[in-house]
Amino acid sequence: MQLTGAEIVIECLKEQGVDTVFGYPGGSILNIYDELYKHSKEVRHILTSHEQGASHAADGYARATGKVGVCLATSGPGATNLVTGIATAYMDSVPMVAITANVGRPLLGKDSFQEVDIAGVVMPITKHSYIVKDVKDLAKTIRRAFTIAKSGRPGPVLVDITKDVTALKTNYVYEEPEEILPVVDTIKEEDIQQALHMIHKAKKPVIFVGGGAVISNASEELCKFVHKLNIPVADTLMGKGAFPGTDDLYMGMLGMHGTKCSNLAVTECDLLITVGARFSDRVTGNTKKFAKNAKILQIDVDPAEINKNILVDASVIGDLNEVLKLLNEKAEPKQHVTWVQHVQELKEEHPLKYNPEGLTGPYVIEEIYRVTNGDAIITTDVGQHQMWAAQYYKYTKPRTFLSSGGLGTMGYGLGACIGAKVAKPDDIVINIAGDGCFRMNMNEIATATRYDIPIIQVVINNHVLGMVRQWQTLFYGERYSYTVLQDKVDFVKVAEAMGAVGIRVTKKEEVGPAIEKAIELKQPVLIDCVIDSDDKVFPMVPAGAPIEDAFDEDDLKNR
């Protein structure tokens, strides 16, 4: 049948099973929005307050479900406002399709009103970017975009469509979405055998879990693997929930703000089995001294990650879930009794701890965990609150901790929280933000109230840019250059002005009741938790130092 380009966009979204999109209209994309109006019962559109909020919401939707998140924007500034969200998704391997509309073909390349070469702009931060100038290419391009976004190592794809293409007609025929199969053709038997040899030879192994374990839905096989071989586990920020944080073999996060137990165990181990992690600089510290006593086995779907940051002794390339299935079939059970006992002693000797006096960020996180019984989706922004949320909330399921890891995007959490709640309406979804981050995209509270999306926004409010100030305290002689936010902004009033419920918390005993009330209300709620400006995240590894040099407050006092 003959359809306009705009109609084809909507039909292709329906083909791909898309039920929700996030976006903001404008002149160049009006034809597509006109079709969205006609199909509003089939494809729900969430109008965000800013295009960046739309990209973060699509990202949160994708992380919470594993499906492709979709965002829309018009040409020029509408499209460029998506860039930070696209880069965030790219760094964390999140499947997303961003659809933008550009000026008409006769106006391209003439510095026309609201013209930007967005396909060129996002080229380094997408798996692929397209500009569609022929309506006959539109359907196959959109279908290809979804396939690329979902396959192999997922990531964002941008499809830019000239306005005239959205109005022109061509023949459209429905097609079933291409089936995305796990990457198995790269898994070599000799690599599996080498991995098994290393595993069986090891006396002091550690399993290091990254975001790939979440992306490949490998949690079940990972747990089998860990318990069959009785190996202690550390994870990354992105790997949270792939292995239960309540398990006796779990040591905590690795790296700059990881537990001392994880950092010391990785330094002492003789084999580091790395599953779906890319050896970020935040994890490794000084790369020359990282896992210095260990052979390193890396399992990853992306061959580009092998030997990129850390030289490894062996690797298996392929879908992590499929690789773990093979290893579970062929590996002989192990106990590692002495090593596991030593790791347990490290855990007892170096527990996470914080000042029990007064209201603190870690206490707020522990209360959120207690009230939700560990059964919530937590989104975060970036900074001290993010690290506390990673340290003190025990994640037992994948896709329940959504945070910007690679790009470290302040302002990410609230949009992601809305996207996750839309995707998982029956789950409690809480965004934890610092006051500095919350200021960046707090206008998205208006999105939550517009659609009555019952998210809970917790602001860990220390009136400073906490993580930057922590560095200034420890390494810059307490010269607090533009990190103090002592002003007259009242977040409770801001929330109330946007139609949400605002609650202020200044004492420990107020935290639990505030969270309970927020859950019971089933409407958008902001909880402003006022803490001390000098609270810090510990342990900490100085930049460029080996991870075994992690120090905490007691170490500082003893120096």
N, C-alpha and C positions, 0 to 999 in steps of 0.2 A: 504494500500500500504506500501511497505518496504521503510523506510527512514533512513538516518543516524541521529545520535543525533543532529548534527548541523542543519540539515534540520528541525528536529522536533522543535527546539528552535524557528526558524523563523516562522514556521507554527503556533505555539502556540501564538506567538506575534501577528500574523495576526488575529487569532481567537479572541483575546482579543481587537481587534480594535486599536492596537498600530500603530501609523503612524510615530513616531519619537523616536529615542533612542539617548543617549549621551554616548560617551565612548572613549576608547583608547586601541588599539590592543597590543598584545604581543604573545609570543610563544604558551602558553597553550590554548589561545582562538582563534588561527588562523583558525581552522575549522569553527567556527561560523562566523568569519569575512569573510571567503571565501564565505559562503552562503549569508551574507549581501550584498556582491558585486553583487551577482546574482539577488537579490531582491531589489535593491536600488530604484526602482520606486515605490515599495509598502511600504517599511519601510525606511524612511530617517534616515541616521546616521550623527550626528554632532560630528566631531572630535574636542574635546576640547584640550587645551594646557596642562592640568594636570587632572588626574582622579578626584581630589577633585572638579575641575570645572565641571566635568560631573555629579557628584552627586548633586551639587548645582543647575545645570541646570535642571536636572530631577525633583528636588524639586520645582523650580520655575514654571516649566511646570505644575506640579500637582496642586500647589496652585492657579495658574491662571485659571485652567480649572475644577478642581475637579476630573479629570481623574488620573489614575495611571501613575506616571513618571517612566521611565525605564533608567537605566544606566548599562554600561558594563565595565568590566576590566579583565585583565589577572591575573595570580596567583601572589603570593608573594607581592612585593611592589605595584603592580597595584591594588590589592585587598585592601591592608591596606590603600592606599591613598583615598579610598572611605569612610573610617570609620568616619571621621569628618562629612561628608555630611549625612551619614546614621544616626548618633547620632542627628544631627540637625533636620532631618525629624522625628525621634522618639519623641523628646521632644515636637514638635509642631503638632504631629498627622497628618503627611503628608503621603498619600498613595504612596509608591514607591516600585518597585521591582528592586533589584540589582542582576545582573547575572554575576558571575565570573567563570573562568575556572581554575581548579587546575591541578597539575601534574597527570600523569597516576596512576591508582590504584597500580601497582607494586612498585611505587616510594613513595607512601604515608607513612608517619611515619619514613622516613629515612633521614630527613634533606636534602632532594633533592634540587637541584637548583631552587630557587624561589618557595619553598614550604612553605605555611603558613596555619594553620588551621583557615581559615577565618570564617567558620561557628561557631567555638568556640569563636573567637575573638569578633564577633558582637552579641553573644547571649544576653547580657544585654541591647542592644540598638536596638533590632528588635522585632517585634511581633512574628516572628519565623525565624529560619534559617535552611537550608537544605544543605546536601552534597549528590549529586546523584552519586551512584557508579554502578548502573544498568540501562542500556538504556531503559529497559522496564518501569522503574519508572519515566522517564523524563517528559513525557507529563502531567501525572497526578500531578506531583510535581509543575510544572510551573503553571498549572491551579489553583492548590490549593494556590499557592503563591499570585496570583492576587485576589483570593477570600478573603484571609486573609487580604491583604493590604487594600481592599476596605470596608470590613464589620465592623459593630459596630463602635468602635473608630478606625479610620484608622491609618496606620503606615507602616513603611518599613519592607520588607521581603527580605532575601537574599537567592539565589539559587546558590550554588557552584557545578560545574560539572567537574568531572575528564576528562582529555583530551581524554582518550581512549573511554569514553562514547560518546563524540561528534563525533567519527569516526565510532562507531559500528552501526549496523542497527537493526531495529525492526519494527513491524507493527504499522502504524499510522492511526487513524480514526479521522476525523474532529468532534469536539464537539462544540455546542453553549456555550458561556460563561454562567456561573451560574448567575442567576438573584440575585442581592443584594437587599434585602428588608430591610426597616427601622426596627430598634429594637422596637417592640411594646409589646411583650409578657411579659415584665417586668413592664409595666405600670399598676399599680393597682388602681382600682376605689377608694379605701379608701385613697390612697395617693393623688389622684386628689381632693377628697372632703376636705381633711385636708389642702391642698394648697389653695383651694377656701376660706375656712374658715379664714385662716390667711390673705389672700388678702383682703377680705371684712371687716375684723376687723381693718386693719391698717389705721392709720391716717397720717403717714409720711413715705410712702414706697419709696424705690429706687430699680430700676432694674439695675443689674450689668451684663454686657454682655461680654462673653469670646469668644474664637476662635471656640467653638462648634457651635455657632450660624452661623458662616460662613460655617463650614464643613457640617452641616446638611441642608444647604440651607434654613434656617429658617427666613431669613430677612423679607419676606412679612408677615408671621404670627407674627413675633416680633413687627413689626410696628403697626399691628392691635391691638395687646395686649397692647402696650404702650399707644396708643391713646384712646382705649376703657376705660382704667383705669386712664388715665392722670397722669402718673408716670414719674418722672425725671429719666434719664438714664446716667450711667457711663459705661465705657468700659475698656478693657485691650488692650495691644498692639496687641494681636492676634484677638481681636474682632472688630478691626477698619473696618468700612464700613458696618457692619451687621445692624447697625442703623445709619441713616444719620447724619453726623456731622454738618449739616446745620439746623437741626430741633430745634425748640425752647425748647424742653424738654431735649436736649442733654447738658450734663454738662462738658464733657471732660473725659480724661483718669483718672483712679484711681491709687493711689500708690506713689511710690518713686518720680516720676517726673510727677505725675498727677496734675490736676488743684486743687487749693485750694477749689474751689466750690465742686468738687466731693468728696474730702477727708473730708471736713467738713460735707457735706450732709450725707455721709455714717456713719460718727460718730454720727450724730444727729438722723438718721432715726429710726423708730420703727419696720420696716420690710425690710430686704434685700433679694430681689428675685434674686438669682444667676442663670444665664442661660448659661450653657456651659463654665463655668470658673472653674479653679482648685485651686484658692486661693494661687497663687505663693507668695513667700516671698517678691518679689518686689512690690506686690500689698498690702499685709496685714500690712507690717511693724511689729510692736509689736503685735503678735497674741493675747495676753491676753487683749489688749485694742482695738482690731479691732471690729468695729460695736458694741461697748459695750452696746448701748441702744436698740439693735435690736434683734428680732427673725430672724433667718436665714432659708430661704427656698432654697434648692439647687436642680436644675434640671440638670441631666447629664446622658449620655448614659453609662458611666463607673462607676459601683458600687464601684470600688476601690477608687474613688475620694471623696466619701462621708465620712466625718469625718476624712479625712487623715491629712489635715493641719489646718482646723477649725471645731470645733464641731458645728453641725447644729441642728436646732429644728425639721426640717421635710425635706423630699426629695422625688423626683419623679425620678425613673430610667427609661430611655428610650430615643428614638430619640427625640431631642428637638423640631423639626418641628411638629412631631405628638403630643407631649405633649402640645405645644402651641395651636394647633388646638382644642384640647379638652378643654383647659382653655378658649379659645376665645368663644367656643360654650356655655359654662356654666357660665362664669363670668358675673356679673351684672355691667353695666357701673358706673364709679365713676368720681368725679371731683377733690377732694383734692385741692380746690382753695387756701386755706391759705398756705398750704405746698408748692405748686408750686410757689406761689408768693414769699415766703421766699427764695426758691432756686434761683429764678430770681434775687433777691436782692443780694444773695451771688455771683452770676455770675458778676453782675455789680460792686460789691465791690472788687472782686478779679479777675480781668481779666488777661489773659496772657499778658506779656509786656516784651519789650527788649529795649536796648539802640538804639534810632533812629539815632544816629550819626555814620557815617561810614558804611562799608560793614560788615554785620554779617550773621551768619548761618540762624537765623529766617527770615531775610529779603530775603535771597536767596530762602528759601522754599515758602514764600508768593508770590514771583515773579513767581516761577514755577507754583503755584496754579493759579495765575492770567492769565498767558500766556496759560496754558492748559485748563483754565475754569473749573478746578477741574475734568477733564475728561481724566485722564492718569492712567496707572498702575505704581505705585511707588515701587521700591525695595530699600532696604537699607542694609548697613552693620551695625555695632554695635558700639554705643558710643553716643557722643553728637549729631552728625548729625541725628542719628536714632530717638532720643527723639524730636529734633526740627521737623523732618519730621512727627512724630506722633502728635505733638502739633499744628503745624501751617498750615498743609495741611488738608482741610476738605474732608474726605472720605464719599461719599454718596452711594457707591455700594460695596457689598462684593467682595472679590478676587481682590481688587485694591491696597492693601497695603501688600507687601510680605516682611517679615523680620524675622530674627532668634530671637525668643523670649525666649524660654526655655534654649537653650544652649548658646546663645549670641556669635555666631560664627563670628569673624572677618574674612573677605574675602568671606563671603557668597553672597553678593549682586550682583556682576558682573555676576557670573555664573547663578544666579537666574534670573537676568535681561535678559540674552540671552535665557534661557528656556521659560520665559514668552513671550518674543517677537516672538519666534518661534511658540508658541502656539496661540498667538493673534497678527498676523502680521498687522492687521488694526489699532491697538491701539498704542498710544504713550506710550513707556515704558522707564522709566528713573531710573537709579540707583544713589542713593545718598550715597556717601561714605566719610569718613574721609581719610586724607592722610595716616594715619597708616594702616587702613583697606585696602585701595586701593593697597598698596605695596604688600599685601599678595597674591593677585590673579590677579594682573594687567596684567599678561601674557594672560588672557582670552580676552583682547582687540584684540589679534591676531586671536582668534576664530571668533569674530564678523566680522573682516575684511575679513577673509578667505571665509566666506559665505555671506558677504555683508549684515549682519543683522543690520538694522539701529537703534541701541540702542543709548541712550544718557547717558553718564557717567558724573555725576557732582561730582567733588571732593571739599569738604569743607576743604580747606587746611589751617590749622593753625600751621603747622610745629611742632606739638606736639601730643602726645597721649592724646587727649583732655579730655576725661572723667576721665582717671586715674590721669592726672595732676590736674583736678578739685578737686578730693579727696585729692591729695597731698597739694593743696592750702588750703583747708578748714580744714583738719584733720591731716595733717602730717607736719605742720610747714613750708610749702613751700620748702620742701626738694625734689627737682625734680630729683628723682633717675631714670635715664635712660628713661625718657619720652620726652626728647627734640629731635626733628628730623631735626634740622637745618643742612642740608647737601646740596649737589650739585645736587640732583635729580630734573630734570625738566620734569614734567609730560606732558607738551605740546609736548616736543621733543620726549618723550617716546611714546606718542600716534601717533605722525607723523611717527616715525620709524616703528611702527607696521601697518601703512597704514590707520590710522584714521585721522580725522580732529581735530586739537587741538586749543582751544581758551582759552586765559587767561583773567580773570576778576579781577580787583583790586578796582573798584569803583561801587557804587550803580547803577549809570545810565547805566552801561555796562551789567548788569545782564539780564534784559528783552530782549534786542536785541540779546544777545548771545543765549538765549533759543529759541527765534523765529528763528534764523538762523539755529540752530541745528535741529529743527523740519522740516524746509524747505528743508534742504540738503538731507534728506532721506538716510543717510549713517552713519556709526559709528562716533560719535563725543564725544570728551572729553572737558568738561568745567572746568578749574582749577580756583576755586574761592578762592582768598587769603584773609583770615580773621585774626583777632587778636588772638594771642595765649592765651589770658586771658579771652576770652568770655566763659560764663558758661551757663549751663542749669538750669533754675529755673521755677517753684518751685522745692524744693528738700526736701526729708525726710531723715534725718540721719539714717544709718543702725541701726535697732533695736528699733527705736523710733516709737511712735504711729503716724498714718498718719495725725492726726490733727496738728502735730508739723511741717508741711510743712512750709518752709521759702523761701523767695526770697531775691533779692538784697537789697530792702528797709529794710527788717527785719534785715539783716546783718549790715547795716549802723546805724540802731537805737539801736543795742545792745551795 
